[in-house]
Amino acid sequence: MTADRRKENNDLCAANAEARKLLTEASARLSAILDDKAIVKGSPIEATTAMELALEAIDAAVAKLKAATTTAKRPAVVSGSPTRQQGQFLAFIREYMLRNHAGVAPTHANFQRFFNLTAPSVNSMLIRLERRGFIRRIPHQARGIELTVNPDWIPPGCVSGK
């Protein structure tokens, strides 16, 4: 990695950390307001609902920033491009995480239902994806899958082609 690239990466990480800090503080303040029964009781239901939705959005943004920092610090160890089926799995993971409110990865059961595979087949594919450096599995964490490649490198529309 060149010095310019390293500086750019450090600047992005610092900006990310600052944004996470500000959003975390905003989340804490908004949570405190929502926890105050007197304020909630005196507020219209629409205002309370809007605050709850804003809190969920802030928390989702913090999670995405945290995931981006983790990925940015770790260089991808990608060996070649994914096979068609690997591309389908990667696209499914990406789409699932984008569409899921909390940004979490799919479960093994989600893979099994979507791809109509057995549990051992799903596990085997996840192991292959991890060995090739496309994903990182986090031990002892439910839904502990992270994409370690730039999501833009995942071929679009791979999921629909099952």
C-alpha positions as CSV (number, residue, x, y, z in Angstrom):
1,M,0.0,0.0,0.0
2,T,1.4,3.4,-1.0
3,A,1.9,6.2,1.5
4,D,-0.9,8.2,-0.2
5,R,-3.2,5.3,-0.1
6,R,-2.4,4.6,3.6
7,K,-3.0,8.3,4.5
8,E,-6.3,8.3,2.6
9,N,-7.3,5.1,4.4
10,N,-6.4,6.6,7.8
11,D,-8.3,9.8,7.0
12,L,-11.4,7.7,6.1
13,C,-11.1,5.7,9.3
14,A,-10.8,8.9,11.4
15,A,-13.8,10.4,9.7
16,N,-15.7,7.2,10.2
17,A,-14.8,7.1,13.9
18,E,-15.9,10.7,14.3
19,A,-19.2,10.0,12.6
20,R,-19.8,6.9,14.7
21,K,-19.1,8.9,17.9
22,L,-21.5,11.6,16.9
23,L,-24.2,9.2,15.9
24,T,-23.7,7.1,19.1
25,E,-24.1,10.3,21.2
26,A,-27.2,11.2,19.3
27,S,-28.6,7.7,19.8
28,A,-28.0,7.9,23.5
29,R,-29.7,11.3,23.8
30,L,-32.7,10.1,21.7
31,S,-32.9,6.9,23.8
32,A,-33.0,9.0,27.0
33,I,-35.9,11.1,25.6
34,L,-37.8,8.0,24.6
35,D,-37.1,6.4,28.1
36,D,-38.6,9.5,29.8
37,K,-42.3,8.5,30.4
38,A,-43.4,12.0,31.0
39,I,-42.1,13.3,27.6
40,V,-43.5,10.3,25.7
41,K,-46.9,10.6,27.5
42,G,-47.1,14.3,26.6
43,S,-46.0,13.8,22.9
44,P,-48.3,13.0,20.0
45,I,-48.0,9.3,18.9
46,E,-46.7,10.5,15.5
47,A,-43.8,12.3,17.2
48,T,-42.9,9.3,19.3
49,T,-43.0,7.0,16.3
50,A,-40.9,9.4,14.3
51,M,-38.3,9.4,17.2
52,E,-38.3,5.6,17.4
53,L,-37.8,5.3,13.6
54,A,-35.0,7.9,13.8
55,L,-33.3,6.0,16.6
56,E,-33.5,2.7,14.6
57,A,-32.0,4.5,11.5
58,I,-29.2,6.0,13.6
59,D,-28.3,2.6,15.1
60,A,-28.3,1.0,11.7
61,A,-26.0,3.8,10.4
62,V,-23.6,3.1,13.3
63,A,-23.6,-0.6,12.5
64,K,-22.8,0.1,8.8
65,L,-20.0,2.5,9.8
66,K,-18.6,-0.1,12.2
67,A,-18.7,-2.8,9.5
68,A,-17.1,-0.4,7.0
69,T,-14.2,0.4,9.4
70,T,-13.6,-3.3,10.0
71,T,-13.5,-4.0,6.3
72,A,-11.3,-1.0,5.5
73,K,-8.6,-1.9,8.0
74,R,-8.3,-5.4,6.6
75,P,-7.0,-5.8,3.0
76,A,-9.0,-8.2,0.9
77,V,-7.1,-11.5,0.1
78,V,-9.1,-12.3,-3.0
79,S,-7.7,-14.9,-5.2
80,G,-9.4,-14.5,-8.6
81,S,-13.0,-13.9,-9.2
82,P,-15.8,-16.0,-7.7
83,T,-17.4,-18.9,-9.5
84,R,-21.1,-18.4,-10.6
85,Q,-22.4,-20.1,-7.5
86,Q,-20.0,-18.2,-5.2
87,G,-21.1,-15.0,-6.8
88,Q,-24.7,-16.0,-6.1
89,F,-23.9,-16.6,-2.4
90,L,-22.0,-13.3,-2.2
91,A,-24.8,-11.4,-3.9
92,F,-27.3,-13.0,-1.5
93,I,-25.3,-12.0,1.5
94,R,-24.9,-8.4,0.2
95,E,-28.6,-8.0,-0.7
96,Y,-29.7,-9.6,2.6
97,M,-27.5,-7.2,4.6
98,L,-28.7,-4.2,2.6
99,R,-32.3,-5.1,3.0
100,N,-32.2,-6.1,6.6
101,H,-32.8,-3.2,9.0
102,A,-30.0,-4.1,11.3
103,G,-27.6,-4.9,8.5
104,V,-27.0,-8.5,9.8
105,A,-26.0,-11.4,7.6
106,P,-28.3,-14.3,6.7
107,T,-28.5,-17.4,8.8
108,H,-27.7,-20.9,7.5
109,A,-31.4,-21.5,7.4
110,N,-31.9,-18.5,5.1
111,F,-29.2,-19.9,2.7
112,Q,-30.8,-23.3,2.8
113,R,-34.3,-22.0,2.0
114,F,-33.2,-19.6,-0.7
115,F,-30.8,-22.0,-2.5
116,N,-32.6,-25.2,-1.7
117,L,-29.5,-26.7,-0.2
118,T,-28.7,-28.9,2.8
119,A,-26.9,-27.6,5.9
120,P,-23.6,-29.3,5.0
121,S,-23.7,-27.8,1.5
122,V,-24.3,-24.3,2.8
123,N,-21.5,-24.7,5.4
124,S,-19.1,-26.1,2.7
125,M,-19.8,-23.1,0.5
126,L,-19.2,-20.6,3.4
127,I,-15.9,-22.4,4.1
128,R,-14.8,-22.1,0.5
129,L,-15.8,-18.4,0.4
130,E,-13.8,-17.7,3.5
131,R,-10.8,-19.6,2.2
132,R,-10.8,-17.6,-1.0
133,G,-11.0,-14.4,1.1
134,F,-14.4,-13.3,-0.1
135,I,-16.0,-13.4,3.4
136,R,-14.9,-13.5,7.1
137,R,-16.8,-15.6,9.5
138,I,-16.8,-14.5,13.1
139,P,-16.6,-17.4,15.5
140,H,-19.2,-17.8,18.2
141,Q,-21.4,-15.0,16.8
142,A,-24.8,-15.6,15.3
143,R,-25.0,-14.3,11.7
144,G,-21.3,-13.7,12.0
145,I,-20.5,-13.2,8.3
146,E,-18.7,-10.1,6.9
147,L,-18.0,-9.4,3.2
148,T,-14.3,-8.8,2.9
149,V,-14.4,-7.7,-0.7
150,N,-15.7,-4.5,-2.1
151,P,-19.5,-5.1,-2.6
152,D,-19.2,-3.4,-5.9
153,W,-17.0,-6.3,-7.1
154,I,-19.9,-8.7,-6.6
155,P,-21.6,-9.3,-10.0
156,P,-25.1,-7.7,-10.0
157,G,-28.1,-9.9,-10.4
158,C,-26.3,-13.1,-9.4
159,V,-29.0,-14.0,-7.0
160,S,-31.9,-14.0,-9.5
161,G,-30.0,-16.5,-11.7
162,K,-30.0,-19.3,-9.2
